[in-house]
Amino acid sequence: MNHYSILKGLGCVAEEIRLMGAHNKISEDPNDPLIRKASTTGHRMVLGPGEPALSEWAEAKLSLPDEKAMMEYRVKRIRSELEKADLAGMLLFDPMNQMYATYSPNMQLWITHNPSRYVFLATDGPLIQFDYPNCEFLSAHNHLVDEVRPATTFFYFVAGDRVEEQAQKFALEIADLIKTHGGGNRRLAVDVTTIAGNQALQQAGLDLVEGTQIMESARMIKSHDEITAMRCSVETTRVACQKTFEAMESGITENQLWAVMWSEMLSRHGEWMECRLLSAGERTNPWFQESSSNIINEGDLVAFDTDFVGPYSMMTDISRTWICGGAKPNKQQNEVHSLAVEQMHKNMELLTPGTTFYELTHNSWTPPVEDYRHYSCLFHGVGQCDEYPDIVFPEAWEESGYDGVLMPGMVLTVEAYVGSRSGGQGVKLEDQVLITENGYENLSAWTLDLEKFERL
């Protein structure tokens, strides 16, 4: 696929990207050829996934998403939720929420614990990216970002003993935006920030509203282009899993095998994996033992969970368990595997539009909880990462369950972990499923077998 085709997948050609309004967003000289290239044809979101991903997707007969349409859909979804809640605007610190609103990544993992960028979106007004110093060009590819301003940071690492002063400066700038674009409405949704940030915003006269619910509701229903992007991410994950399956051998460590998965995913324009959940042998029971220097032996079960934020920043969250080497599974391994497969097959059939979360919880099948360890939930939503809803076990319903309804365009994963409480190895399985108008589609339709990994 040539460069024009890649840009066409973004919904614009190079000339259109060049004219997207970078002059209004870049504080450095926008005519500087290095800045110009970094903000347009050199931008990694414009360059796109590249090879080998594009050839692999073409072979799988996948289309590329219209990323321009995807950006527009997402901003409309957020604004629709803001209007429903009678809010003047939204302030986003969570990097995943910022990515949803602006499609402009910047040091995503570092920003999770160093809040050096944030986004303001008016319900009826501008979309403004407040960014880390000298990073204004990173949003120039998005025609919906009206302005980029330097972020005022107010966490201790950067602000030191001037946290309150910097927080007040930040809050006054946001309050001025609300005054200008809120039409007298002072209600502002905020997803996550520090105590100093919240207090300063309130002292500036703003009424704060929990913003996580707004964003989870907006992100819940995926557009056609988001599903198209997710299919590409899923195929990238399949290829990476295949490479990992082929690399699995006796004598390799869990870390070495996990590194194969990371390498294959990153080489296909993936972002990161949220966890390091790969374990082998006795370390598969209980679950949640992280990848380690443990050596994988012939006949060990090897279980993993990808939690992969992939191309286009769309997550593929699947799990498989395989047996290492040419050994045949023993009786105990076959028993827990059969139970996990049964749980997957039975529970996936429940995923139809109109089904309530209560019904998912109480109609799901699992091996007896008194005899077997299980995963932390039965199903959960997925989009850019793990998302709403989280479907709990019946035993947890009274304490933490909540109701809702499955709708077309939602994507959920079906979870299964089975490990005997009396000992032995465990099995982790998970598939990613799209809710359709008439039922469901398994996006990760691959074998669940211990001894092979193939498309169904």
C-alpha positions in Angstrom: 0.0 0.0 0.0 1.5 3.4 -1.0 1.7 6.5 1.1 -1.4 8.1 -0.6 -3.4 5.0 0.4 -2.3 5.4 4.0 -3.3 9.0 4.0 -6.6 8.2 2.3 -7.4 5.9 5.2 -7.1 8.9 7.4 -9.8 10.6 5.4 -7.6 13.2 3.7 -4.6 13.5 1.4 -1.3 15.2 2.2 -2.4 18.6 0.9 -5.5 18.6 3.1 -3.4 17.6 6.1 -1.0 20.4 5.3 -3.9 22.9 5.4 -5.6 21.6 8.6 -4.7 24.8 10.4 -1.4 24.1 12.0 -0.7 27.8 12.0 -3.3 28.3 14.7 -1.9 25.5 16.9 1.8 25.8 16.9 3.6 28.4 19.0 6.9 27.8 17.3 7.3 29.0 13.7 4.8 26.8 11.7 6.8 27.6 8.6 9.9 25.9 10.1 10.3 22.8 7.7 11.0 20.5 10.7 8.0 21.6 12.6 5.9 21.5 9.5 6.9 17.9 8.7 6.5 16.8 12.4 3.0 18.2 12.5 1.8 16.7 9.1 3.4 14.0 7.0 5.9 13.1 9.7 3.3 12.7 12.4 3.1 9.1 13.5 -0.7 9.2 13.4 -0.5 10.3 9.8 2.2 7.9 8.9 0.0 5.1 10.1 0.7 1.5 11.0 3.0 0.7 8.0 4.4 -2.7 7.3 4.0 -5.5 8.1 0.6 -4.6 9.4 -0.9 -3.2 6.2 0.0 -6.2 4.1 -1.3 -8.6 6.9 -4.6 -6.7 7.1 -5.0 -6.7 3.3 -4.4 -10.5 3.3 -7.1 -10.8 6.0 -9.4 -8.7 3.7 -9.7 -5.9 6.3 -10.5 -2.3 5.5 -8.8 0.7 7.0 -10.9 3.0 9.2 -11.7 6.5 8.2 -9.9 8.2 11.0 -11.3 11.6 10.2 -14.8 10.3 10.6 -13.8 8.5 13.8 -12.6 11.7 15.3 -15.8 13.5 14.4 -18.0 10.7 15.8 -16.2 10.8 19.1 -16.5 14.5 19.7 -20.2 14.3 18.8 -20.6 11.5 21.3 -19.0 13.5 24.1 -21.0 16.6 23.4 -24.2 14.6 23.3 -23.5 13.3 26.8 -22.6 16.8 28.0 -25.9 18.1 26.7 -27.9 15.4 28.3 -26.3 16.2 31.7 -26.7 20.0 31.2 -23.0 20.7 31.4 -21.0 23.6 30.1 -18.0 21.5 29.2 -15.6 18.8 30.0 -12.0 18.7 31.4 -10.0 15.5 30.6 -6.8 14.4 32.3 -7.0 10.6 31.7 -4.8 9.9 28.7 -7.3 7.4 27.2 -10.1 10.0 27.5 -7.8 12.6 25.9 -7.0 10.2 23.1 -10.8 9.7 22.5 -11.4 13.4 22.3 -8.4 14.5 20.3 -6.8 11.4 18.7 -3.5 13.0 19.8 -1.2 10.7 21.8 1.8 12.1 23.7 3.8 10.0 26.2 0.6 8.2 27.2 2.0 6.1 30.1 4.1 8.9 31.5 1.1 11.2 31.5 -0.8 8.7 33.7 1.3 9.7 36.7 2.6 13.1 35.5 -0.6 15.0 34.5 1.2 17.4 32.2 -1.5 17.7 29.5 -5.2 18.0 29.6 -8.2 18.7 27.2 -11.0 21.2 27.5 -14.1 20.5 25.4 -17.0 23.0 25.5 -20.4 21.7 25.0 -20.9 24.6 22.6 -17.5 26.0 21.8 -13.9 25.0 21.2 -11.9 21.8 21.7 -8.6 22.9 23.2 -5.6 20.7 23.9 -3.4 21.9 26.8 -0.1 20.2 26.1 3.4 19.6 27.5 6.0 22.2 26.5 7.1 22.2 22.8 4.5 19.6 21.9 1.9 21.8 20.2 2.5 20.2 16.8 1.3 16.8 18.0 -2.4 17.9 17.6 -2.0 19.6 14.2 -3.3 16.5 12.3 -6.8 16.8 13.9 -9.0 19.3 12.2 -11.3 19.4 15.2 -8.7 20.7 17.7 -9.4 24.4 17.6 -6.4 25.5 19.7 -3.4 24.2 21.5 -2.2 26.0 24.7 0.7 25.2 27.1 -0.5 23.2 30.1 -0.2 24.7 33.5 1.1 21.9 35.6 0.3 21.7 39.4 1.7 18.4 40.6 4.5 18.3 43.1 7.3 17.0 40.8 7.0 20.0 38.5 5.4 22.7 40.8 7.2 21.9 44.1 6.0 24.2 46.9 4.1 26.3 44.3 1.4 23.7 43.8 -1.5 25.9 45.1 -0.3 28.9 43.1 -0.1 26.9 39.8 -3.4 25.2 40.5 -5.1 28.6 40.9 -3.5 29.8 37.6 -4.8 26.6 35.9 -8.3 27.0 37.4 -8.7 30.7 36.4 -7.9 29.8 32.8 -10.5 27.1 32.8 -13.0 29.3 34.5 -12.5 32.0 31.9 -13.2 29.4 29.2 -16.4 28.4 30.9 -17.4 32.0 31.3 -16.8 32.7 27.6 -18.4 29.5 26.2 -20.8 28.3 28.9 -23.7 30.7 28.4 -24.0 31.3 32.1 -23.7 27.5 32.9 -20.9 26.9 35.5 -21.2 23.1 35.5 -18.0 21.4 34.5 -17.3 17.7 34.2 -13.8 16.5 35.3 -12.6 12.9 34.9 -9.5 12.7 37.1 -7.2 15.3 38.7 -5.5 16.1 42.0 -7.1 17.4 45.1 -5.3 20.7 44.4 -6.9 20.9 41.0 -10.4 20.1 42.2 -10.2 22.6 45.0 -8.9 25.4 42.8 -11.6 24.8 40.2 -14.3 25.0 42.9 -12.7 28.2 44.4 -12.8 29.7 40.9 -16.6 29.3 41.1 -17.1 26.2 39.0 -19.6 23.4 39.9 -17.8 20.1 39.4 -19.5 17.0 38.1 -18.0 13.5 38.0 -16.8 13.1 34.4 -15.9 9.5 34.2 -19.5 8.5 33.7 -19.8 11.0 30.9 -16.8 9.5 29.1 -17.7 5.9 29.7 -21.2 6.5 28.3 -19.7 8.3 25.3 -17.2 5.5 24.6 -19.7 2.7 25.1 -21.2 2.6 21.6 -18.6 2.1 18.8 -19.0 3.6 15.4 -18.4 1.6 12.2 -15.0 3.1 11.8 -14.1 2.3 15.4 -15.1 -1.4 14.8 -13.1 -1.3 11.6 -10.0 -0.1 13.6 -10.7 -2.7 16.2 -10.7 -5.5 13.6 -7.2 -4.3 12.5 -6.1 -4.4 16.2 -7.5 -7.9 16.6 -5.7 -9.2 13.5 -2.4 -7.7 14.8 -3.0 -9.5 18.1 -3.7 -12.8 16.3 -0.4 -12.5 14.4 1.5 -11.7 17.5 -0.1 -14.6 19.3 0.8 -16.9 16.4 4.4 -15.8 16.7 4.4 -16.3 20.4 2.9 -19.8 20.0 5.7 -20.7 17.6 8.4 -19.3 19.9 7.1 -21.3 23.0 9.6 -24.0 23.9 11.0 -25.7 26.9 13.8 -23.8 28.6 12.6 -20.3 27.6 11.6 -18.0 30.5 8.1 -16.4 30.9 9.8 -13.0 30.4 11.5 -14.1 27.2 8.2 -15.4 25.7 6.3 -12.3 26.8 9.0 -10.2 25.0 8.1 -12.0 21.8 4.5 -10.8 22.2 5.6 -7.3 22.9 8.0 -7.1 20.0 5.4 -8.4 17.5 2.7 -6.1 18.7 4.9 -3.0 18.8 6.3 -3.7 15.3 2.7 -3.4 14.0 2.1 0.0 15.5 0.7 -1.1 18.8 0.8 1.2 21.8 1.3 -1.0 24.9 0.0 -3.9 26.9 -1.7 -2.8 30.1 -0.5 -5.8 32.2 2.2 -8.4 32.1 0.0 -11.5 32.6 1.8 -14.5 31.3 2.6 -17.4 33.6 3.5 -21.1 33.2 3.2 -24.4 35.1 2.3 -24.1 38.7 2.3 -20.3 38.4 -0.9 -20.4 36.4 -2.8 -21.2 39.7 -3.9 -18.8 41.2 -4.2 -16.3 38.3 -2.7 -12.8 38.2 0.9 -14.0 38.8 2.9 -11.7 36.5 5.5 -12.7 33.9 8.8 -13.6 35.6 12.1 -15.3 35.2 10.4 -18.7 35.8 11.6 -21.3 33.2 8.9 -22.9 31.1 9.2 -26.7 31.0 7.9 -29.4 28.6 4.2 -30.1 29.4 3.6 -26.8 31.3 0.5 -24.9 30.6 1.3 -21.4 29.5 -1.5 -18.8 30.0 -1.6 -15.2 29.1 -3.9 -12.2 28.8 -3.0 -9.6 26.1 -4.7 -6.3 27.4 -3.2 -4.9 24.2 -3.8 -1.2 23.3 -3.2 -1.7 19.6 -3.1 0.1 16.3 -5.5 3.1 16.2 -5.4 2.9 20.0 -8.0 0.2 20.0 -7.7 -2.6 22.5 -7.7 -6.3 21.9 -8.2 -8.1 25.2 -8.0 -11.9 24.7 -6.6 -14.8 26.6 -5.4 -18.2 25.6 -3.7 -21.2 27.4 -1.4 -23.6 25.5 0.7 -26.6 26.5 4.5 -26.3 25.9 6.2 -28.8 23.7 4.9 -32.0 22.2 3.5 -33.3 25.5 -0.1 -34.3 25.7 -2.2 -32.6 28.4 -2.6 -34.7 31.5 -6.0 -35.5 33.2 -5.9 -32.4 35.5 -5.0 -30.0 32.7 -7.7 -31.4 30.4 -10.3 -31.1 33.2 -9.8 -27.4 33.9 -9.4 -26.7 30.2 -12.7 -28.4 29.4 -14.5 -26.4 32.2 -13.1 -23.1 30.9 -14.1 -23.9 27.3 -17.6 -24.8 28.5 -17.9 -21.5 30.4 -16.8 -19.6 27.3 -19.2 -21.2 24.9 -22.2 -21.1 27.3 -21.7 -17.5 28.4 -21.0 -16.1 24.9 -24.5 -17.2 23.9 -26.0 -14.7 26.4 -24.6 -11.7 24.5 -27.6 -10.4 22.6 -29.0 -6.9 22.4 -31.6 -6.2 25.1 -30.0 -8.5 27.6 -29.6 -6.8 31.0 -26.5 -6.8 33.1 -28.5 -8.5 35.8 -29.4 -11.3 33.4 -25.8 -11.7 32.4 -24.7 -12.1 36.0 -27.4 -14.5 37.0 -27.7 -16.6 33.9 -24.0 -17.2 33.3 -22.5 -20.6 33.9 -19.3 -21.3 35.9 -17.8 -24.3 37.5 -18.6 -24.4 41.3 -17.0 -21.5 43.0 -16.4 -23.6 46.1 -14.2 -26.0 44.1 -12.5 -23.7 41.5 -10.9 -20.3 41.4 -12.4 -17.9 38.9 -11.6 -14.6 37.2 -12.6 -11.3 38.8 -15.6 -10.8 36.5 -17.7 -12.7 34.0 -17.7 -10.0 31.2 -16.4 -6.5 30.7 -16.6 -3.8 28.1 -13.7 -3.0 25.9 -12.8 -0.2 23.4 -9.6 1.8 23.9 -9.0 -0.2 27.0 -11.1 -2.1 29.6 -14.3 -0.1 29.8 -17.9 0.0 31.1 -19.6 -2.3 32.0 -18.1 -4.8 34.5 -20.3 -7.8 34.9 -19.8 -9.4 38.3 -20.5 -12.9 39.7 -23.8 -13.6 41.3 -22.2 -13.7 44.7 -21.0 -10.1 44.3 -24.2 -8.6 42.9 -25.6 -7.2 46.1 -22.3 -5.6 47.1 -21.1 -4.2 43.7 -23.3 -5.2 40.8 -25.3 -2.7 38.7 -27.8 -3.0 35.9 -27.9 -1.8 32.3 -28.7 -3.2 28.9 -26.6 -4.5 26.0 -27.0 -2.5 22.9 -25.7 -2.9 19.3 -22.2 -1.3 19.0 -21.1 -2.4 22.4 -18.0 -4.6 22.6 -17.5 -7.0 25.6 -15.0 -9.7 26.4 -16.1 -13.1 27.7 -13.9 -14.1 30.6 -13.0 -17.6 32.0 -10.4 -18.6 34.4 -10.5 -22.1 36.0 -8.0 -23.3 38.6 -8.7 -26.0 41.1 -8.6 -24.9 44.8 -7.0 -28.3 45.5 -4.0 -27.5 43.3 -2.7 -28.1 39.8 -2.4 -25.8 36.9 -5.0 -23.3 35.7 -6.5 -22.2 32.4 -7.3 -18.6 31.3 -9.4 -17.9 28.2 -11.1 -14.8 26.8 -12.7 -13.6 23.6 -13.7 -10.2 22.3 -17.3 -9.9 21.1 -19.3 -7.3 19.2 -23.0 -6.9 20.0 -24.9 -6.7 16.7 -28.5 -5.9 15.8 -29.4 -9.5 15.9 -27.0 -11.1 18.3 -23.2 -11.1 18.5 -20.0 -11.6 16.5 -16.9 -13.1 18.0 -14.1 -10.8 16.8 -11.4 -13.2 18.0 -12.7 -16.4 16.4 -9.6 -18.5 17.0 -9.2 -22.0 18.5 -9.3 -22.3 22.3 -7.2 -25.6 22.2 -4.2 -26.3 24.4 -2.2 -27.8 21.5 -2.9 -25.5 18.5 -3.6 -21.9 17.6 -5.6 -21.3 14.4 -8.4 -19.3 12.9 -11.8 -21.0 13.2 
